[in-house]
Amino acid sequence: MRKRTLGTLLVLAGLASLSLATPAAAGSTGAPGAAKEGLVGPRAVVSCVGLTPVPGENIRHSGPGFVVFNEDRTANTVSANVVLKDARPHTRYVIRLIQSDGRDCFTVDATLTTNVQGNGEAMAVDSIDRRAKAVNVIVDTGAKFKTPTYRAPDNFTLVRGSGKPSAPAGISAGATTASP
């Protein structure tokens, strides 16, 4: 009986390891690819085209939460699930999911209002522009460009499949998002 139990446990462990490997395999066949990034701030300023940091940006501190980027190649969408923890209580945050082609830099994609503990969550979803190579998220307090402003430290690469975070692209032209 003991040998049978041990054998069953080994089979179950093998099946569990296969199920853990399935998302990576699925990611290469059209299913979502995802990455989690902590937010940084308090003054995120990036170029709308290329998403490169702009001189004067101050992202030396961890922000009050994180973002989970997800690329769904089947639906040709990208999403940013923003989670704030211990942020300002009862505060409205504006979320902009910005693609590196610069076309939707000033579009508010979602809003989030924190509760009495300063916690909140919101999802921003956007169709992927064929010229976009990466995305990032800007989380503004209250209104667009109002400080503090947070972002993910790395851009989320849209390789139509890898779904891995990358260093910011080397393009610096275009409009900027800023917090006065």
Order of alpha helices (4+ residues) and beta strands (2+ residues): alpha-beta-beta-beta-beta-beta-beta-beta-beta-beta-beta
